[in-house]
Amino acid sequence: MFNPSRLTLARKRRGLTKTRLAAAIDVERRAVTGYEAGEYPPAPETLARLVEVLKFPEAFFSGDDLEEPDPSAASFRSMSKMTASQRDMALGQGALALHFSRWIESQFELPAVALPDLRHERDPEGAAMALRQLWGFGQQPIKNLLHLLESKGARIFSLSVDAAEVDAFSLWKDGVPFIFLNTGKSAEHGRFDAAHELGHLVLHRHAAPNGREAEQEADAFASAFLMPRGSVLAHAPRFATLAQLISLKRTWTVSLAALTYRLHAVGALSDWHYRTLCIEISQRGFRKKEPEEAPRETSQALAKMFAALRQEGVTKSAIADELGVHPTEIDQLAFGLMLQSMTDTAGENAPPGKRSISLRLVKG
């Protein structure tokens, strides 16, 4: 049976309006509206064109409903800069990630969720320090944030929307935290995005994490979580130069701009000194191109799962067939999060049975 909700999801995932899709498959817009409303299914030849245009296998359009993340429950860092199409593409990928994650959970034992509710903390900085104490970091730098988040039960996926306006987003689903990251950014910016989304998850768990105030709170949380006040003040140069800050940013693996902002926020830079450094950072192009970029963090959970699947002869194509998607969707969910993607060179394509593999993650 043709499932109209899956056509809507596939169209949004590809960033198409009903009008553009209708033109691409050579039907009237009213026909697409009818397909998606469940008034009538597409003819076989039209379905074949939908498969070709939307790059989803025919089996995808006959599966059960897939739940799409509620826009009001998802935090987007650059909501004001995003188009409706970009938001729909991101949420469409989010729906596929939830679908994939349910499959993963049927095959593996994942770390239990251990993200506390910190909405009652006095301010974002206080919440960041409370979480650092709870997780045993104190003032120490966090060397691998993705590994830490995965060890606390967060599910992390790549956000493959080819748009700089789409930074990252996060959400809670059935008591599980999900974080989607734009892995095309520098390692330092990606870490800040991850910490920003962690802020949303612990500060705004029971409220819609939208609006300027919520974004400012998540930014303040991320800054304090990655660069605790005591540590920053202990390392702050007496009169910082840009060269000193480029070297110093390695301590916390943050961007040059984020470190400069934090030094000013904790009182280690005067207003004049901060403005002077900001001007120099802009003039030298360091806002667009991070100087001395750190190595990119990768997902330990995805790497372990795909390694286990390879050992059992399970290919990427077999997983995709079971999910009813094209193998490229699996690639895109893991893009930039693994040093080596799962290949189709394994011997047997039979889907695996339930595994009792505990993915024990360590602090980076």
Secondary structure by P-SEA (a helix, b strand, c coil): cccaaaaaaaaaaacccaaaaaaaacccaaaaaaaaaccccccaaaaaaaaaaacccccccccccccccccccccccccccccaaaaaaaaaaaaaaaaaaaaaaacccccccccccccccccaaaaaaaaaaaacccccccccaaaaaaaabbbbbbbccccccccccccccccbbbbbbcccccaaaaaaaaaaaaaaaacccccccccaaaaaaaaaaaaaaaccaaaaaaaccccccaaaaaaacccccccaaaaaaaaaaaccccaaaaaaaaaaaaaacccccccccccbbbbaaaaaaaaaaaaacccaaaaaaaacccaaaaaaaacccccccccccccccccccccccccccccc
